[in-house]
Amino acid sequence: MVKKLSAPSERARRRFLDAGLAVLGERGHAGLKLAQVCKAAGATTGSFYHAFGSWAEFKVDLIAYWRDERSRRLIREALAVEDPRARLDVLVGIGLALDRDSEAAIRVWSTHDREVLVHLTEVDRERTEVIRDTSLQVTGDADAAERFAQVAMYLLIGYQMGTIESLDALRFGFDAMLARALGE
């Protein structure tokens, strides 16, 4: 009689997905390799293949996990803040706390993988929308809210992809834009 393997736990899958995001941040998308993910997860390739049917399945799940955990979950948390002005501060904090290296690696990866590009496009759209909608609640000016959201995203993406890493400069840019948008 062949013993049936148990289904992998969600915790095991998350461990590999978190490790995959860490590897992306450290080594870029070209360095995203099974051995590196297993090493970062402190697990064997056998346990990897118990959690994921294939490397291709892992990559699909990894980008979906990034989208859910590093964007949608954060947006939901921000939207839980009822005061739109306070929500803008939360959104700025989220932008400052995103992992620059893994975000940049995903942006590069999207130039080589259509599915990753689809997810990234949706993430950028969702992030822009929440900034725009919250800004509109604060300012009441739809055109200004749209511009503010677009420029905030340009700042974030430029910071993620640039060679000069200054979180202080990104914070300054966000604060300056916010002050202007709010007429302060």
N, C-alpha and C positions, 0 to 999 in steps of 0.2 A: 504494500500500500504506500503510495506517495503522500508524503506529508504536505499539506497545503500551507503555503506561507501566509502569514498574517498581513493585512494591509498596513502600509507605512503610516505612522502617526503624523498628524499635522505638525507636531513639534519637530519631528525629524525632517520633514519637507522644508519647514521654515528655516531650520538650521542651515540647510544647503542653500536656500534662496538668500539668506542673509550673508552667507559666505560668498555667494556669487556676486552680490552687490559690493562686498568688500574687495574682492579680486578685481572687479571692474574699476573701482576707484584707485586701486594700487597699481594695476598693470594695464589698464585700458581694455578696450574690447578685443584687441588682438591677443592679449594675454589671458583672456577668459578660457581656460583649459580645465579639463576634468581633474587632472592631478592637482592643480592649484586650488580648485574649489574644494576637493576632498581634504587637502592639507589644511585649508582655512577652516573647514568645518570640523576638523579633528576626527575624520571618518574614513572608511575604506571605500573603494570603488564598488564593492559588493553592496554596501549599505546605500550608496548613491543609486545604484540600479534597482534596489528594492524600493526606493522612494520615487524614482522617475524611470519610466520605461525606456527612455533613450536620452541622449544628449540634446537632440532636437526638441523633445518634449520639455526638458529642463529650460532651454533658452526661451521657449514660448512662455512657460510659467514664470520665468525670471522677469521678463519685461512686464507681464501682467501684474506680478507681485510689486514691482517698483511702482507701477502706476497706482495700484490700490493703496500701498503702504506709504509711499513717499509723496503722494499727491492727493488722492481722493480722501484718505483718512484725515489728512491735515486740513483739507478744505472743509470737511464736515466739522472738525473741531473748531475752526474759525467761524463757521456759520452758526455754531452754538452760542457765540457771543452776540447778544441781542443788540447792544449799542453799536451802530455802524462805525462811529469814530474809534471806539475801542477795538472793533474788529479790524480796522485798517492797521492799527498798531500790531495786532496779532499776525496779520498777513505779512507785515514787514519783518517781524520776528521769524516767521516761517521761511521767508526768502533768505534771511541771513543764516539760518540754521541748516539749510539744505546741504547735503554733501557735495561740494563743488566738483570733486574728482569723479565720483560715479555719475553725476549729472552730465559732465562733459563727455565721459566715455559713452554714455547712452546717445548723446547727440552725434558723436562720431560714428557709432555703430549704426545709427539710423541712415547714414549715407550709403551703407552697404547692405542693409536688410530692410525690405519693404514693410514687413510686419512691425518692426521696431519703429519705423517712420510713422506708421499709422498710429501706434500708441503715443509716440512723442507729439504728434500733431494734435491729438485729442487732449493730452496733458496741457500743452501750451494753450489750447482753446479754453479748457476748463479753468485754468489758472487766470487767464485774461478775463474771462467772464466774471469770476468772483471778485476780482479787483475792480472791474468796471461797475458791476452792480452795487458793490459796497460804496464805491466812490460816488455813484449817482445818488445813493441814499443820503450821503453827507452833503453833497454840493447842490443837488437838484439840477445840475447842468449835464445833459447827456453827452454833448460834444466834448466837454472838458473831461468827463469821466472816461470816455473812450480813449482820448489821448493819454490821460494819466495811466490807464491800464496798459496801453501799448508801450509807453516809454518805460514803465516799471518792468515789463517783460524784457525790453531791450537791455535795460541795465542788468537784470539778472542773467540773461543769456550771455551778454558780453563779459560779465564777471566770470561765469562758468567756463567760457571758451578762451578767455584772454590769458596772456602769459604773465601779466602782473597781478599778483594775488594780494589784494588789500580789502579785507572785510570792512575796515574802517572807511575806506573810500566808497564801498557799496552802501554802507549805512548812511554816509553823508549824502550820497545821491538820492537814496530813498527819502531821507528826512527833508532834503531841499525840495524834492518834488511834492512831498506831502504838504509841506508848508505853503508852497505855491498854490496847490490845488485847493487848500482850505483857506487861502487868503490871509495867512498868518505872516 
